[in-house]
Amino acid sequence: MSSLLCFVLNYGPVLHAQTQIIGTVIDSDTNEPLIGAQVFADGTPAFAETDENGKFDLHIPYNKDQFYQLVRIQYLGYNEYSDFVKTTMNGDLLRLKETYFLKSQAVKLEDVVVTANKVEEIL
């Protein structure tokens, strides 16, 4: 019992540590905030969406075996942003970029053909 209590007291804060990334996603051409951009960390359930001001708050669960975490930002019609974020032994963030600029990307759509067939009705 005392060894379990000692473990919890010594390692408890590390078990619940998270890396927090707070930032803003902006259109690089217009400097307008991008509303609804998706921000996530690969291989984790961490996910956030930008608000009406382009701001997000992402909490990445601590992983004792991983000191770099790939973070991605996606928005339809824009190039994806991805970068590695380095964390420390206790899950603290070492590197934080507060404003992320996404560049618009031309999206080529294929032609859409709509056809209809009339079914004969017998009255």
N, C-alpha and C positions, 0 to 999 in steps of 0.2 A: 504494500500500500504506500509506504513512504517513497519507494522508488518511482511509482506512478506520479505522485504529487511533485516530486523533484523534477521529473520530466516535463510536466505541464508548466511548472513555474519557470523552468529554464528555456523551453522551446515554444511555449504557448503563443507569444507574440509573432514568432516566425510562421507558425501554422496558419495564421489568419492574415498574413501580410499581403498587400496588394500593391501593384504599381498603378498610379493614377496619372493619366494623361489628360490635360485640359487644353483645348485649343479652339481655333476658329478656322473654318474652311471658306476660302475666298476665290472668286473667279479672277484669274490672273489678268484678263483683258479689261474687265469693267470695274474691278475692285468691289463688286457686290458680293454679299454673303450668299453661300449656296445652301438653301433650305432643304433638308431631308437627305443630305449626303450620308453615306453609310461608312462608319468607322469600326474596324474590328481587328482583333489580334488572331493571327493564324493559329490553329490548333487549340484554341480555348473557346469557351462560351462567351467571352467578352465581346460586347456589341454596343454601339451607340449610334444615334442619329443626330444630325445637327438641327438646332432649333431655328426660329425665324431670324435670328441674328448670325446664323452660321456657326454657333458655338456647340461644343460637345464636351462630355465628361466620360472618359473611358476608364474602367477599373479592370486591370488584368490580374487574375489570380497568381499568387506566388508559386513558382516552380523551382525547387532547390537545385535541380539538375540543369536549369536553363538560365543563362545570364544575358542572353540576347533574345528579344521577342520581335517578330516581324509584324508590323502594324500596317494595315492597308486602309486607304480612303478611296471610295468609289462614288461616282455620280454619273448618271446616264448622260451621254453626250460629252463627257470629259475624259481625259487621260487619267488612268489610275495612279495614285501616289502610293508608294510603299517604301518603308525604311525600317531598319533595325533599331530598336530601343534597347539600351543596356541597363540592366538592373544590378543591384548589389545583393549581398548575401541575405539581407533582411527584407528584400523586395522594394527598397527605396529606388526612386527614379534618379538616374545619373544624368540623362540627357533628355531635354524637352524642347521641342520646337513649338512655339505657341500659335503661329499662324501658318497655315498650309495653303499654298496657291495651286489650284488646278487649272490646267489649260484646256480650253474647249477643243473638241475633236470632231471632225466631220464624220457623220454616220451615214453610210450608204445603205439605203433600203432597196429591196427588190420590188419589182412591180407586183401589184396585187390584181388578180383578175377575178371578177365576181360573175358567176353564171347562175342562171335559174332555169329550171325545167317545169313545165306545167303538166300536171297529172290530169288526164281526162276524167271528168266525173259523169257518171250515168245517173240521171234522175228518174 
